[in-house]
Structure formats: structure tokens, C-alpha cells
Amino acid sequence: MVPNATETRPARSRIASALPPLLIWCALALLLRQVPPDGSEHGNLGQFLGRFHVLVLHGPLVILALVPVMELMRRRPRWAHLAPVAGGLLSLAAFLAFVTALDGWLLAWSGGYRGSDVTRHMWLGLWLAGACGSAALARCGALPRALYPALLAAAVALMVWTGHTGGSISHGDGFLTDKMPARLRTLLGMPAAAPRPAEASAGAAKVVRAGPGSADPANPAYFAVHIAPLLARSCLPCHKPEKHKGGLLMDTYAHLMRGGDDGAVVAPGNPKESDILRRLRLPASDDDSMPSDGDKPLTPEEIQMIERWIGAGAKSG
């Protein structure tokens, strides 16, 4: 039996409504796969546009968070008029999620970022955009309406997960849980908080400090006592295995001395040729300044400590 035109038109209409968002999502997924962040910077215009990511990302997060609230409120007769508002907000959140995902890729690709944390956050943002778009399509009937609650729940869950990974990239791992009360950690079945890198280095420094000559920049122990804690505090957020700019890792002495994509950053015995000092002394407004986000900058006295260590041979024991 061949269905008549009135029976087939709604199905074709639903397919036509769902096809453009699907094609956009596939095109964005192909872009992320074929042109992933490679740790190299790609032009000032891309970086300028990409840096709007930290501004536009709040739009879909706030709007999406309102949708479940309105969906629950509209079930009461006095709030029934919120039904179309919830649908409009969800569609807006889906559109902004796609824009945010694209801008996030542009920031990572043009800004010289790479690493597992960056890649994970980038793909989670894409899946969040897909979940928001699918939920909006299910709500308006372009996809089976029965899928709407599950798709909306998935979008909210992805929003939380994506936001957490983004916070870890910007503020370091454990940003949300480092200060969690011990009783709450136990209640949630979480392990005790591990010491932060700077704290661990400081702890090791107390042991090494007892040795003679640890204040001498030529002493191999000077790196562990004085330099490693500074790097852990101000440099590791952008130069660790999970996220490193310019191919430069600073989590170990060996990685620091190896340098990055542009070559060595430390020239033992030659502070003037050590690029790390040049970058540390640049104004925060300069694109080459370290730390690049302006967070936890080193004081002039701390930079002088690094300069003395390099001048004395940049040794480590």
C-alpha cells in the first residue's frame, strides 16, 4: 500500500527540519577531526575571534539551565504560558552552543593549545551542541517527541561535564574539588585531597633546604628548592601534558630543558639567550607574555631567582 500525500508530508517535513542541523553538526565534527589543535599559533585574527569563547560560552549554559526549570513550571496551569518560552530558549541555547563550540575550536587551534584536556573539552562541546539541537528538534516534533526528556537530560549532563573540563583547563585539575570539606569528600566516596604541585614541591624543598649550600644557584638542589615551586604555581596550568602551549612542557626538569616547538627556552649559563626570561618580563598585554592568561604572575624577585639559576648553569640534582 502506497501512503498518500497527506501521510507522507509530515514525515518529509520532519526530515527537512532535522537535516540542516545534522549537516552543520557533521561539518563541525569533520573540522575538529581534520584540523585539530596542533600546539602552533595561527594568526592574530583567529586568536582575536577565538578569545571571545570565554564570553559567549556563558550564554548557552545559562539558557540551557533555565529550560528544565520552565518545563517543570509549565506543568502547573498558572504557568502554562511558559511552554513556548521554554521551546524558544532551548532553540536559542542550541544555536549558541554551536557558535561556542566553533569558537572554542578556533581558540584552541589558533592559540597554540594542545593536549588531552583540550581535546576532550573540544569534543564535549561538540556533543553538547548536538544534544541541545537534538532536544530542540524532538521538542518541536522533528524527531520523536518521546526522546525529548532523555535528550534534554543528556544536554544538561554534558553541560556540567563540559563546564568542568573547561574549568580544569583554565584553573587546573581539581579546581572544583580542591577546597571541598573533608566530610563531604568522605560522604561522596572521594579520596582525600592530594597536595597541589606547588605544595608537594614546597614539602620536598623543606627536606632539601637542610642540606648545605641549597641557597646557592649553582647547587643542583636549587632547582627543587626554589625554581620548581615557581613553575608549578605559575607555569604548569598552560604547560603540562594534558594541556601545553607551543609544545612546551614544564612539569619536569627534563621537559623544561628540552624546550618547545620554537626551540630551547633555557640556555644554561646564558640568561640573555634564555627565552623564558624574556617572556616572563614582557607586559601581560603582550601575546608572548608568560603566564599568558595573566594569572599568578611571577614577581621581579622570583624572576631574578630564575635568572641566577640559569646564570649558574641551570643544574638540577
C-alpha positions as CSV (number, residue, x, y, z in Angstrom):
1,M,0.0,0.0,0.0
2,V,1.4,3.4,-1.0
3,P,0.9,6.2,1.5
4,N,-1.0,9.2,0.3
5,A,0.5,12.7,0.2
6,T,-1.1,13.8,3.4
7,E,0.5,10.9,5.3
8,T,4.0,11.4,3.8
9,R,4.2,15.2,4.0
10,P,4.7,15.4,7.8
11,A,7.5,12.8,7.7
12,R,9.2,14.7,4.9
13,S,8.7,17.9,6.8
14,R,10.3,16.4,9.9
15,I,13.3,15.2,7.9
16,A,13.7,18.6,6.2
17,S,13.7,20.3,9.6
18,A,16.3,17.9,11.1
19,L,18.6,17.8,8.1
20,P,20.2,21.3,8.3
21,P,21.3,21.0,12.0
22,L,22.6,17.5,11.3
23,L,24.7,18.7,8.4
24,I,26.0,21.6,10.4
25,W,27.0,19.2,13.2
26,C,28.7,16.8,10.8
27,A,30.6,19.7,9.2
28,L,31.8,20.9,12.6
29,A,32.8,17.4,13.6
30,L,34.7,17.0,10.4
31,L,36.5,20.3,11.0
32,L,37.5,19.3,14.5
33,R,38.8,15.9,13.2
34,Q,40.7,17.1,10.2
35,V,42.1,20.4,11.7
36,P,42.7,19.6,15.4
37,P,44.7,21.9,17.7
38,D,48.4,21.2,17.0
39,G,50.1,23.4,19.5
40,S,51.1,26.1,17.0
41,E,49.7,29.6,16.8
42,H,47.8,30.5,13.6
43,G,47.5,34.2,13.1
44,N,46.2,37.1,15.2
45,L,42.7,37.3,13.7
46,G,42.0,33.7,14.7
47,Q,43.2,34.3,18.2
48,F,41.2,37.5,18.5
49,L,38.0,35.8,17.5
50,G,38.7,32.7,19.4
51,R,39.2,34.6,22.7
52,F,35.5,35.5,22.6
53,H,34.9,31.9,23.5
54,V,35.2,32.7,27.2
55,L,32.4,35.3,26.8
56,V,29.9,33.5,24.6
57,L,30.1,30.2,26.4
58,H,28.1,31.6,29.3
59,G,25.1,32.2,27.1
60,P,24.1,28.6,26.3
61,L,25.0,27.4,29.8
62,V,22.6,29.9,31.5
63,I,19.9,29.5,28.9
64,L,20.0,25.7,28.9
65,A,19.9,25.6,32.7
66,L,16.6,27.5,32.6
67,V,14.9,25.1,30.2
68,P,14.3,22.2,32.7
69,V,13.0,24.7,35.3
70,M,10.5,26.2,32.8
71,E,9.5,22.7,31.7
72,L,8.6,21.8,35.3
73,M,6.9,25.1,36.0
74,R,4.7,25.0,32.9
75,R,3.0,21.8,34.2
76,R,1.0,23.9,36.6
77,P,-1.9,25.7,35.0
78,R,-0.9,29.1,36.2
79,W,2.4,28.7,34.4
80,A,1.2,27.0,31.2
81,H,2.1,30.1,29.2
82,L,5.8,29.3,29.7
83,A,5.6,26.3,27.3
84,P,6.5,28.3,24.1
85,V,9.1,30.3,26.1
86,A,10.9,27.1,27.1
87,G,11.0,25.9,23.5
88,G,12.4,29.2,22.3
89,L,15.1,29.2,24.9
90,L,16.1,25.7,24.0
91,S,16.4,26.6,20.3
92,L,18.5,29.6,21.3
93,A,20.7,27.5,23.6
94,A,21.3,25.1,20.7
95,F,22.3,27.8,18.3
96,L,24.7,29.4,20.8
97,A,26.1,26.0,21.7
98,F,27.1,25.5,18.1
99,V,28.7,29.0,17.9
100,T,30.5,28.4,21.2
101,A,31.9,25.0,20.0
102,L,33.1,26.6,16.8
103,D,34.7,29.5,18.6
104,G,36.3,27.1,21.2
105,W,37.9,25.2,18.4
106,L,39.2,28.4,16.9
107,L,40.7,29.4,20.2
108,A,42.5,26.1,20.7
109,W,43.7,25.9,17.1
110,S,44.9,29.4,16.6
111,G,46.1,29.9,20.2
112,G,48.7,27.2,20.2
113,Y,47.0,24.8,22.6
114,R,47.1,21.0,22.5
115,G,46.8,18.1,25.0
116,S,44.3,15.6,26.1
117,D,42.3,18.0,28.3
118,V,41.9,20.5,25.4
119,T,40.9,17.7,23.0
120,R,38.4,16.3,25.5
121,H,36.8,19.7,26.2
122,M,36.6,20.5,22.5
123,W,34.7,17.3,21.6
124,L,32.5,17.5,24.7
125,G,31.4,21.0,23.5
126,L,30.5,19.5,20.1
127,W,28.5,16.7,21.7
128,L,26.8,19.3,23.9
129,A,25.8,21.3,20.8
130,G,24.4,18.1,19.2
131,A,22.4,17.2,22.3
132,C,20.9,20.7,22.6
133,G,20.0,20.6,18.9
134,S,18.5,17.1,19.1
135,A,16.5,18.1,22.1
136,A,15.1,21.2,20.4
137,L,14.2,19.1,17.3
138,A,12.5,16.5,19.5
139,R,10.5,19.1,21.3
140,C,9.1,20.6,18.1
141,G,8.3,17.2,16.6
142,A,11.1,17.0,14.0
143,L,12.4,14.0,16.0
144,P,10.2,11.6,18.1
145,R,8.8,13.6,21.0
146,A,9.3,10.6,23.3
147,L,13.1,11.3,23.1
148,Y,12.8,14.8,24.4
149,P,13.2,14.1,28.2
150,A,16.2,11.9,27.6
151,L,17.9,14.3,25.2
152,L,17.3,17.3,27.5
153,A,18.8,15.4,30.4
154,A,21.8,14.4,28.3
155,A,22.3,18.0,27.3
156,V,22.2,19.2,30.9
157,A,24.7,16.4,31.9
158,L,27.0,17.3,29.1
159,M,26.8,20.9,30.1
160,V,28.1,20.1,33.6
161,W,30.8,17.8,32.3
162,T,31.9,20.2,29.6
163,G,32.0,23.1,32.1
164,H,34.1,21.0,34.5
165,T,36.7,20.2,31.9
166,G,36.8,23.8,30.8
167,G,37.4,24.9,34.4
168,S,40.2,22.3,34.7
169,I,41.9,23.8,31.7
170,S,41.6,27.4,32.9
171,H,42.2,26.9,36.6
172,G,43.9,23.5,36.9
173,D,42.7,20.0,37.7
174,G,40.6,19.7,40.8
175,F,39.5,23.4,40.8
176,L,36.0,22.5,41.9
177,T,37.1,19.9,44.5
178,D,40.4,21.0,46.0
179,K,38.7,23.0,48.7
180,M,35.8,20.6,49.3
181,P,35.4,19.9,53.0
182,A,36.8,16.5,54.1
183,R,33.5,15.3,55.5
184,L,31.8,16.0,52.1
185,R,34.6,14.2,50.3
186,T,34.1,11.2,52.5
187,L,30.3,11.3,52.1
188,L,30.7,11.3,48.3
189,G,33.3,8.5,48.4
190,M,36.1,10.7,47.1
191,P,39.7,10.2,48.1
192,A,41.5,12.7,50.3
193,A,42.7,15.8,48.5
194,A,46.2,15.3,47.1
195,P,48.7,18.1,47.6
196,R,49.0,20.5,44.8
197,P,52.2,20.5,42.8
198,A,53.5,23.7,44.5
199,E,52.7,22.2,47.9
200,A,54.5,19.0,47.0
201,S,57.5,20.9,45.8
202,A,57.5,23.0,48.9
203,G,57.4,19.9,51.0
204,A,60.4,18.5,49.2
205,A,62.1,21.8,49.5
206,K,61.9,21.7,53.3
207,V,63.9,18.4,53.2
208,V,66.4,19.7,50.7
209,R,66.8,23.0,52.5
210,A,68.6,21.3,55.4
211,G,71.5,20.5,53.1
212,P,74.4,22.9,52.9
213,G,74.5,25.3,50.0
214,S,70.9,24.9,49.0
215,A,70.7,28.7,48.6
216,D,73.5,28.7,46.1
217,P,72.1,28.9,42.5
218,A,75.0,26.6,41.4
219,N,73.9,23.9,43.8
220,P,71.9,21.2,41.9
221,A,69.4,21.2,44.8
222,Y,68.5,24.9,44.0
223,F,66.1,23.9,41.3
224,A,63.9,21.7,43.5
225,V,64.0,24.2,46.4
226,H,63.4,27.5,44.6
227,I,62.6,27.0,40.9
228,A,60.2,24.0,40.7
229,P,57.7,25.6,43.1
230,L,57.6,28.8,41.0
231,L,57.0,26.8,37.8
232,A,54.3,24.6,39.4
233,R,52.4,27.7,40.6
234,S,52.6,29.9,37.6
235,C,53.5,27.9,34.5
236,L,52.1,24.4,34.8
237,P,48.5,25.4,34.1
238,C,49.5,26.0,30.5
239,H,52.5,23.7,30.2
240,K,51.5,20.2,31.5
241,P,50.9,17.0,29.5
242,E,47.2,17.5,29.5
243,K,47.4,21.0,28.1
244,H,50.5,22.6,26.7
245,K,51.0,25.6,24.5
246,G,53.7,25.7,21.9
247,G,54.8,22.2,22.6
248,L,56.5,23.3,25.8
249,L,56.2,21.1,28.9
250,M,57.4,22.4,32.3
251,D,56.3,19.6,34.6
252,T,59.8,18.1,34.9
253,Y,63.3,19.4,34.6
254,A,64.0,17.3,31.5
255,H,60.9,18.6,29.7
256,L,61.8,22.2,30.6
257,M,65.3,21.9,29.3
258,R,64.0,20.2,26.1
259,G,62.0,23.3,25.2
260,G,59.1,23.6,22.8
261,D,58.2,24.0,19.2
262,D,60.3,27.1,18.9
263,G,63.4,25.6,20.5
264,A,65.0,25.7,23.9
265,V,63.7,28.3,26.4
266,V,66.6,27.9,28.9
267,A,70.2,28.4,27.8
268,P,72.4,27.2,30.7
269,G,74.9,29.8,31.8
270,N,73.4,32.5,29.4
271,P,70.4,34.3,30.8
272,K,70.3,36.8,27.9
273,E,69.7,33.9,25.4
274,S,67.1,32.2,27.6
275,D,63.7,32.9,26.1
276,I,61.9,32.1,29.3
277,L,63.2,35.2,30.9
278,R,62.2,37.4,28.0
279,R,58.7,36.1,28.1
280,L,58.4,36.4,31.9
281,R,59.4,40.1,31.7
282,L,57.0,41.0,29.0
283,P,53.9,43.1,29.9
284,A,50.8,41.0,30.4
285,S,49.2,42.6,27.3
286,D,51.9,41.0,25.1
287,D,50.8,37.8,23.3
288,D,54.2,36.2,24.2
289,S,54.0,37.1,27.9
290,M,54.2,34.3,30.4
291,P,51.9,33.3,32.1
292,S,49.8,34.0,29.1
293,D,46.5,34.4,30.9
294,G,47.9,36.9,33.4
295,D,47.1,34.6,36.3
296,K,49.7,34.1,39.1
297,P,52.5,36.2,37.5
298,L,56.0,35.9,39.0
299,T,57.3,38.8,40.9
300,P,60.5,40.6,39.8
301,E,62.3,38.9,42.7
302,E,61.2,35.4,41.6
303,I,62.2,36.1,38.0
304,Q,65.7,37.1,39.4
305,M,65.9,33.8,41.2
306,I,65.3,32.0,37.8
307,E,67.9,34.3,36.2
308,R,70.5,33.5,38.8
309,W,69.8,29.8,38.5
310,I,70.2,29.9,34.7
311,G,73.4,32.0,35.0
312,A,74.8,29.4,37.4
313,G,74.4,26.7,34.8
314,A,70.7,25.7,35.3
315,K,71.5,22.5,37.1
316,S,69.3,20.0,38.8
317,G,70.1,17.2,41.2
